[in-house]
Amino acid sequence: MPERETPAGTTDDVDTVTRAVLTASRLLVAVSARSLAEVEDRVTLPQFRMLVALSTRGATKLVALAELLQVAPSTAMRMIDRLIAAGLADRRPNPVNRRETLLQLTDEGRRTVEDVTARRRTEIAAIVERLDPAQRTALIDALAAFNEAGGEPSAPVADAPEPFPLGWEDGLTGHTT
């Protein structure tokens, strides 16, 4: 089925807006992939999501981590084993309940999350800088409305400590991760 042409100046066409968002999504996925490029020999995107989850939640049980990432516990176990082997995470006994094991980031894992997030923020800022001020304002308004419609909370401001560096929502607690 051929794509419909939208008359110039028409912005209320759902298909036109959807295509624009899909194009922007491709750009953002490319930015995310480039931000991971320096660590891609050690970390996949799903593993990076796990690192981000650990960076925002702190020491976490495997079952809670699997639920947060919406993967089976066995999948989460394989992922964490690879991260431990890479020196990015470790496990330790829960001091409150010695039968439980807690997973956490190592210092290297924390640096990895911070470095990837900083690269991503820098590249997005460079793109935004190429927009004129009116376009930036329009983009803020449009993305705020889009994020609100999708139920996504705002990302932290640039100079704020980033407890949730990638803006992913933690479905278990309502926090952003």
VOVO-783269 format. One record per atom (N, C-alpha, C, CB): residue in one letter; x negated, z, y negated. Coordinates in steps of 0.05 Angstrom, whole numbers, plus 32768, in hexadecimal, padded with zeros to 4 digits. Glycine has a CB too. Layout:
! residues N
AXZY/...
! end
This chain:
! residues 177
M7FEF80008017/M800080008000/M7FEE80007FE7/M801380188000/P7FF17FED7FD5/P7FE07FEB7FBD/P7FE680037FAA/P7FE47FD17FAE/E7FD1800B7F9B/E7FD480217F88/E7FE580177F71/E7FB9802B7F7F/R7FF680297F67/R800680237F4F/R7FF580247F36/R801D80377F4D/E7FFA80127F24/E7FED80137F0A/E7FFE80247EF8/E7FEA7FF67EFF/T7FF180357EE9/T7FFF80467ED6/T7FFB803B7EBA/T7FF580637ED8/P801180397EAB/P800E802F7E8F/P7FFB80407E80/P8029802F7E81/A7FEC80347E6E/A7FD880427E5D/A7FE680597E4E/A7FCA802F7E49/G7FD980707E4D/G7FE480867E3F/G7FF780987E4F/G7FF2807D7E27/T7FFE808F7E68/T8010809F7E78/T7FFF80B47E87/T8020808D7E8C/T800680CD7E84/T7FF780E27E91/T800880F27EA4/T7FE980F47E7D/D802280EB7EA6/D803480FB7EB6/D803780EF7ED2/D804F80FC7EA9/D802780DC7EDA/D802880D07EF4/D801880E17F08/D801D80B37EF3/V802580ED7F1B/V801880FF7F2E/V800180F17F3D/V802C810A7F42/D800580D77F44/D7FF180C97F53/D7FD880C57F41/D7FFC80AD7F5B/T7FDB80BF7F28/T7FC580BB7F16/T7FB580D57F13/T7FCE80B17EFA/V7FC380EB7F0F/V7FB681057F0C/V7FA8810C7F26/V7FCA811B7F04/T7FB581077F3D/T7FA9810D7F57/T7F8F80FE7F5B/T7FBD81077F6E/R7F8F80E47F54/R7F7780D47F56/R7F6180DF7F44/R7F7C80B67F4F/A7F6880E77F2C/A7F5480F27F1A/A7F48810C7F25/A7F6080F77EFE/V7F59811D7F31/V7F4F81367F3C/V7F3E81307F55/V7F6781487F44/L7F46811D7F65/L7F3681167F7D/L7F1A810C7F74/L7F4481007F8E/T7F1980FC7F5F/T7EFF80F27F55/T7EEE810A7F4B/T7F0480DE7F3E/A7EFA811C7F3C/A7EEC81337F33/A7EE381447F4A/A7EFD81447F20/S7EF381467F5F/S7EEC81557F77/S7ED381497F84/S7F0481567F8B/R7ED2812F7F86/R7EBA81227F91/R7EA181297F81/R7EBE81037F92/L7EA481297F67/L7E8D81317F56/L7E85814D7F5B/L7E95812D7F38/L7E9881607F5D/L7E91817C7F61/L7E8681807F7D/L7EAA818D7F5D/V7E8F81727F91/V7E8381747FAB/V7E66816A7FAB/V7E9481647FC0/A7E6281547F9C/A7E46814A7F9A/A7E34815E7F8C/A7E46812F7F8A/V7E3E816B7F77/V7E2F81807F69/V7E2981977F7C/V7E3E818A7F50/S7E3C819F7F8B/S7E3881B57F9E/S7E2481AD7FB3/S7E5381BC7FAC/A7E2681957FBD/A7E12818C7FD2/A7DF6818B7FC6/A7E1A81707FDC/R7DF381817FAD/R7DD981807FA1/R7DCE819C7F9C/R7DD981717F86/S7DE081AF7F96/S7DD681CB7F91/S7DCC81D87FAA/S7DED81DC7F85/L7DD681CE7FC1/L7DCD81D87FDB/L7DB481C97FE6/L7DE381D77FEF/A7DAD81B37FD9/A7D9881A27FE4/A7D7E81B07FEA/A7D93818C7FD0/E7D7681C37FD9/E7D5C81D07FDD/E7D5D81E37FF5/E7D5481E07FC5/V7D7481EB7FFF/V7D7681FD8015/V7D8381F1802E/V7D858216800D/E7D8A81D6802C/E7D9981CA8042/E7D8A81C9805C/E7DA081AE803A/D7D7081CC805C/D7D6181CE8075/D7D6681E98083/D7D4381C98070/R7D7081FC8074/R7D7482178080/R7D92821F8080/R7D65822C8071/V7DA28213806F/V7DBE821D806B/V7DD182068069/V7DC0822F8053/T7DE68206807A/T7DFC81F38077/T7E1081FD8062/T7E0A81EE8093/L7E2281EC805A/L7E3781F58047/L7E48820C8053/L7E4981DE8040/P7E51820B806C/P7E6082228076/P7E4F823C8077/P7E6A821C8092/Q7E358239807E/Q7E248250807E/Q7E20825B8061/Q7E088249808A/F7E1F8249804E/F7E1C82528032/F7E358261802A/F7E17823A8020/R7E4C82578032/R7E658266802C/R7E6382828038/R7E7E82578037/M7E588285804F/M7E55829F805B/M7E4282B1804B/M7E4A829D8078/L7E2C82A58041/L7E1982B48030/L7E2882BD8016/L7E0182A28028/V7E3882AC800B/V7E4782B37FF3/V7E5A82CA7FF9/V7E56829B7FE7/A7E6882C8800F/A7E7A82DE8017/A7E6B82F8801A/A7E8982D68031/L7E5482F78027/L7E448310802A/L7E3A831A800F/L7E2D830B803D/S7E3383087FFD/S7E2983107FE3/S7E3E831E7FD2/S7E1D82F87FD4/T7E5783167FD6/T7E6D83227FC6/T7E79833A7FD3/T7E82830D7FC2/R7E78833C7FED/R7E8583527FFC/R7E7183688003/R7E9383488014/G7E5883628004/G7E448375800E/G7E468376802C/G7E4983918002/A7E3C838C8038/A7E3C838F8055/A7E59838C8060/A7E3083AA805D/T7E5C837A8074/T7E768373807E/T7E768371809C/T7E7F83588072/K7E8C837880A9/K7E8F837580C6/K7E94835780CC/K7EA6838680D1/L7E8B834F80E3/L7E8E833380EC/L7EAB832980EB/L7E82832F8108/V7EBD833980F6/V7ED9833180F7/V7EE4832C80DB/V7EE983468106/A7EDE833E80C8/A7EE7833B80AD/A7EDB832280A0/A7EE08354809C/L7EC2831C80A6/L7EB58305809B/L7EC182EB80A7/L7E97830680A1/A7EC682EB80C0/A7ED382D480CD/A7EEE82CF80C2/A7ED582D880EC/E7EFE82E480BD/E7F1882E180B2/E7F1782D68095/E7F2782FC80B2/L7F0482E18086/L7F0182D8806A/L7EFA82BA806A/L7EEA82E7805D/L7EE982B1807B/L7EE08294807C/L7EF48283808C/L7EC582928088/Q7F07828F8098/Q7F1B828180A8/Q7F0F827280BF/Q7F2C826F8097/V7EFD828080CE/V7EF0827580E6/V7EF4828980FC/V7ED2826E80E1/A7EF082808115/A7EF18292812C/A7ED982A5812B/A7EF282828146/P7EDD82BD8135/P7EC682D08135/P7EAE82C58144/P7ECF82EA8143/S7EB282B58159/S7E9B82A98167/S7E8C82958155/S7EA5829B8181/T7E9B82878145/T7E8E82748132/T7E7F8284811D/T7EA382628125/A7E8B82998113/A7E7D82AA80FF/A7E6482B6810B/A7E9082C080F5/M7E6582BE8125/M7E4E82CA8132/M7E3782B58133/M7E5582D4814E/R7E3D829C813B/R7E288288813C/R7E1D82838120/R7E34826D8147/M7E2E8282810C/M7E24827E80F1/M7E12829480E8/M7E3C827B80DD/I7E1A82AD80ED/I7E0A82C480E3/I7DF082C580F3/I7E1A82DE80E6/D7DF082BE810D/D7DD782BD811C/D7DC382AA8110/D7DDD82B68139/R7DCD82938107/R7DBB827F80FA/R7DB0828980E0/R7DCA826480F6/L7DC2829780D1/L7DB982A280B7/L7DA482B880BB/L7DD182AC80A7/I7DA882C880D0/I7D9582DD80D6/I7D7A82D180DE/I7DA082F080ED/A7D7B82BC80EF/A7D6382AE80F7/A7D5482A280E0/A7D6A8298810C/A7D63829A80CB/A7D57828E80B3/A7D4D82A3809F/A7D6B827C80A5/G7D5382BD80A5/G7D4A82D38094/G7D5C82D7807B/G7D2E82CD808B/L7D7582CC807D/L7D8782CE8066/L7D9B82E48069/L7D9582B48062/A7D9F82EE8081/A7DB283048086/A7DA78316809B/A7DCE82F8808E/D7DB3832D809E/D7DAC833F80B4/D7DC4834F80BC/D7D94835180AD/R7DC1835D80D2/R7DD6836F80DB/R7DCB838B80DE/R7DE3836580F6/R7DDC839E80DA/R7DD483BA80DD/R7DEB83CA80E7/R7DC883C680C3/P7DE783E180F4/P7DFD83F280FC/P7E0C83FD80E4/P7DF38409810E/N7E2683FF80E7/N7E37840B80D2/N7E31842980D2/N7E55840580D7/P7E28843480BC/P7E22845180BB/P7E3A846380C0/P7E15845880A1/V7E52845880BB/V7E6A846880BE/V7E74846780DB/V7E80845E80AC/N7E70845080E8/N7E78844D8104/N7E62843D8112/N7E94843D8106/R7E51844B8121/R7E39843F812E/R7E41842A8142/R7E298455813B/R7E5A8428814B/R7E628413815E/R7E6583F88150/R7E7C841B816C/E7E6783F98136/E7E6B83E08127/E7E5183D6811B/E7E8083E48110/T7E5083BC8117/T7E3983B0810B/T7E4183A480F0/T7E2C839A811D/L7E3183A780DC/L7E37839C80C2/L7E23838580BC/L7E3583B180AB/L7E2D837080B0/L7E1C835980A9/L7E17835A808B/L7E2A833E80B1/Q7DFF83528083/Q7DF983538066/Q7DE3833E8060/Q7DF0836F805D/L7DE083388046/L7DCB8326803D/L7DB18334803C/L7DD2831A8022/T7D9C83258041/T7D81832E803B/T7D7B8327801E/T7D6B8321804F/D7D6583308014/D7D5D83297FF9/D7D5B830B7FF6/D7D4383377FF1/E7D5082FE800B/E7D4D82E1800B/E7D6982D3800A/E7D3D82D78023/G7D7C82DE8019/G7D9782D38019/G7DA482D67FFD/G7DA882E2802D/R7DA082EC7FF0/R7DAB82F07FD5/R7D9E82DD7FC2/R7DA6830E7FCC/R7D8482D97FC3/R7D7682C67FB2/R7D8082AA7FB7/R7D5782C77FB6/T7D8682A37FD0/T7D9082887FD6/T7DAB82847FC8/T7D9382857FF4/V7DBD82977FCA/V7DD782947FBD/V7DD482927F9F/V7DE982AD7FC4/E7DC382A27F93/E7DBF82A27F76/E7DB382877F6E/E7DAD82B87F6E/D7D9F827D7F7C/D7D9282637F75/D7DA5824C7F77/D7D7A825F7F87/V7DB4824A7F8D/V7DC782347F90/V7DDD82357F7B/V7DD482357FAD/T7DE7824C7F75/T7DFB82507F61/T7DF182487F45/T7E06826D7F60/A7DD882507F3F/A7DCC82497F25/A7DC9822A7F23/A7DB182577F22/R7DC0821D7F38/R7DBD82007F37/R7DD881F27F33/R7DB081F67F51/R7DEC81FC7F40/R7E0781F17F3D/R7E1181F47F21/R7E1A81FE7F51/R7E0E820C7F16/R7E1782127EFA/R7E0882007EE6/R7E1382307EF3/T7DEE81FC7EEA/T7DDE81EC7ED8/T7DE781CF7ED8/T7DC181ED7EE0/E7DEC81C47EF0/E7DF581A87EF2/E7E1181A47EE6/E7DF5819F7F0F/I7E2381B77EEB/I7E3D81B47EDF/I7E3C81B77EC1/I7E5081CA7EEA/A7E2B81C97EB7/A7E2881CC7E9A/A7E1D81B27E8D/A7E1581E37E93/A7E0A81A47E9B/A7E00818B7E91/A7E1581767E8F/A7DE881817EA3/I7E2781757EA2/I7E3D81627EA1/I7E5081697E8A/I7E4D81627EBC/V7E5781827E87/V7E69818B7E72/V7E5D81867E56/V7E7081A97E76/E7E4381897E54/E7E3681847E3A/E7E3A81677E31/E7E19818A7E3C/R7E3E81547E43/R7E4181387E3C/R7E5D81327E31/R7E3C81267E54/L7E6F81457E33/L7E8A81427E28/L7E8A814A7E0A/L7E9F81527E38/D7E9B813D7DFB/D7E9D81467DDF/D7EAF815F7DDE/D7EA9812F7DCC/P7EAE816E7DC8/P7EBC81877DC7/P7EDA81857DCD/P7EB981947DAC/A7EE781707DC4/A7F04816D7DCA/A7F0981687DE8/A7F0F81557DB9/Q7EF781597DF4/Q7EFA81557E11/Q7EF5816F7E20/Q7EE581407E1B/R7EE281807E17/R7EDD81997E24/R7EF681AB7E23/R7EC581A77E17/T7F0281AC7E0B/T7F1A81BC7E07/T7F3181B27E19/T7F2481BB7DEA/A7F3481987E1A/A7F49818C7E2C/A7F4381927E49/A7F4B816E7E27/L7F2A81917E51/L7F2281977E6C/L7F2881B47E73/L7F0581907E71/I7F2181C67E61/I7F2781E37E66/I7F4481E77E6A/I7F1D81F47E4E/D7F5581DB7E59/D7F7281DE7E5B/D7F7C81D27E76/D7F8081D17E44/A7F7381BA7E7C/A7F7C81AD7E94/A7F7381BC7EAD/A7F7181907E95/L7F5A81C47EAE/L7F5181D27EC6/L7F5D81EE7EC9/L7F3281D47EC5/A7F6181FB7EB2/A7F6F82157EB4/A7F8B82127EBF/A7F7082227E97/A7F9981FE7EB6/A7FB481F97EC1/A7FB381F27EDF/A7FC281E37EB1/F7FA081E17EE6/F7F9C81D87F02/F7F9681F07F14/F7F8681C37F04/N7F8282017F0B/N7F7A82187F1A/N7F91822C7F1D/N7F6382267F0D/E7FA082307F08/E7FB782427F09/E7FCC82387F1D/E7FC482457EED/A7FD2821E7F1B/A7FE582127F2E/A7FDC82157F4B/A7FEA81F47F27/G7FC282147F4F/G7FB782177F6A/G7FB182347F72/G7F9E82077F6C/G7FB682477F60/G7FB182637F66/G7F94826B7F67/G7FBE82697F80/E7F83825D7F58/E7F6682637F58/E7F5F82727F3F/E7F5682497F5A/P7F52828A7F42/P7F4A82997F2A/P7F32828B7F1D/P7F4382B67F32/S7F2E82927F04/S7F1882877EF4/S7EFD82917EFF/S7F1A828F7ED6/A7EE9827F7EFB/A7ECD82877F02/A7EC382997EEC/A7EBB826D7F05/P7EAE82A97EF2/P7EA482BB7EDE/P7E9682AC7EC7/P7E9082CF7EEB/V7E9482B97EB0/V7E8682AD7E99/V7E6882AB7EA0/V7E8A82BD7E7F/A7E5A829A7E92/A7E3E82947E99/A7E2C82AC7E98/A7E33827F7E85/D7E2F82BE7E85/D7E1C82D47E82/D7E2582ED7E91/D7E1882DB7E66/A7E3C82EC7E9D/A7E4783047EAC/A7E3983067EC7/A7E6583027EAF/P7E36831E7ED1/P7E2C83207EEC/P7E4083127EFE/P7E28833E7EF5/E7E3783047F12/E7E4882F37F23/E7E4E83007F3E/E7E3D82D87F26/P7E6183127F3F/P7E68831E7F59/P7E7583097F6B/P7E7A83367F55/F7E8082F47F60/F7E8D82DF7F6F/F7E8282C47F66/F7EAC82E07F6C/P7E6982BD7F6D/P7E5B82A77F60/P7E68828B7F63/P7E4082A67F6A/L7E7682867F78/L7E81826C7F7C/L7E9F826A7F76/L7E7C82627F97/G7EAB82807F6E/G7EC782807F67/G7EDA827E7F7F/G7ECC82697F56/W7ED082837F98/W7EE282817FAF/W7EF1829B7FB1/W7ED2827B7FC9/E7F0B82987FB6/E7F1C82B07FB8/E7F1982BC7FD4/E7F3982A97FB2/D7F1782D67FD4/D7F1682E57FED/D7F3382EB7FF5/D7F0583007FEA/G7F3D82DD8008/G7F5982DF8010/G7F6082FA801B/G7F5E82CA8025/L7F4D830A8022/L7F538324802E/L7F5983398018/L7F3C832E803F/T7F4A83378002/T7F4D834C7FEE/T7F5883417FD4/T7F33835A7FE9/G7F5A83277FD1/G7F62831B7FB8/G7F4B83187FA4/G7F77832C7FAB/H7F3383217FAC/H7F1C831C7F9B/H7F1383007F9D/H7F0583307FA2/T7F0482F77F89/T7EF982DC7F8A/T7EDD82DE7F96/T7EF882CF7F6D/T7ED682CA7FA7/T7EBB82CA7FB2/T7EAE82B07FAD/T7EBC82CF7FD0/
! end
